[in-house]
């Protein structure tokens, strides 16, 4: 839980600092403004590249992999495929709070078994997430969306932190299988 909170806190602080920083001065009396959609979009695109890259790097025959007891206490953890499907479904669920309706039955994602179908569902979920992020404006970024006081900026931050946590788990699974994650290959 500590890792999850630390990652979420770090991502939240980064997003808030990016949203609140005035950016470089354009003129002595004027600061350049960057739209929240641009900031969140750039972060989302980076996360998408890392996560989809990791999903593509794991061989299809290893999609049912989860660490065994010899690697530590991993009883009841998701398989690699379940991690990827969970991220795809979470993108739809979290970004769906923006009032944009997914064009896919989110529950059907969990039924996918073939690697190619799972990766496509993940990629499609990022198209949906980008559409939602593109809807964030300075005027609506901090407008309350629901009874839980969620805002677009808050939900976007939560979604990015959540994805970051699962990406870390995917990296562990790749490395336990002797695969260097694409983002770590230089």
Rosetta blueprint (number, residue, H / E / L):
1 X L
2 X H
3 X H
4 X H
5 X H
6 X H
7 X H
8 X H
9 X H
10 X H
11 X H
12 X H
13 X H
14 X H
15 X H
16 X H
17 X H
18 X H
19 X H
20 X H
21 X L
22 X L
23 X L
24 X L
25 X E
26 X E
27 X E
28 X L
29 X L
30 X E
31 X E
32 X L
33 X L
34 X L
35 X L
36 X H
37 X H
38 X H
39 X H
40 X H
41 X H
42 X H
43 X H
44 X H
45 X H
46 X H
47 X H
48 X H
49 X H
50 X H
51 X H
52 X H
53 X H
54 X H
55 X H
56 X H
57 X H
58 X L
59 X L
60 X H
61 X H
62 X H
63 X L
64 X L
65 X L
66 X L
67 X L
68 X L
69 X H
70 X H
71 X H
72 X L
73 X L
74 X L
75 X L
76 X L
77 X L
78 X L
79 X L
80 X H
81 X H
82 X H
83 X H
84 X H
85 X H
86 X H
87 X H
88 X H
89 X H
90 X H
91 X H
92 X H
93 X H
94 X H
95 X H
96 X H
97 X H
98 X H
99 X L
100 X L
101 X L
102 X L
103 X L
104 X L
105 X L
106 X H
107 X H
108 X H
109 X H
110 X L
111 X L
112 X L
113 X L
114 X L
115 X H
116 X H
117 X H
118 X H
119 X H
120 X H
121 X H
122 X H
123 X H
124 X H
125 X H
126 X H
127 X H
128 X H
129 X H
130 X H
131 X H
132 X H
133 X H
134 X H
135 X L
136 X L
137 X L
138 X L
139 X L
140 X L
141 X L
142 X L
143 X L
144 X E
145 X L
146 X L
147 X L
148 X L
149 X L
150 X L
151 X E
152 X H
153 X H
154 X H
155 X H
156 X H
157 X H
158 X H
159 X H
160 X H
161 X H
162 X H
163 X H
164 X H
165 X H
166 X H
167 X H
168 X H
169 X H
170 X H
171 X H
172 X H
173 X H
174 X H
175 X H
176 X H
177 X L
178 X L
179 X L
180 X L
181 X L
182 X H
183 X H
184 X H
185 X L
186 X L
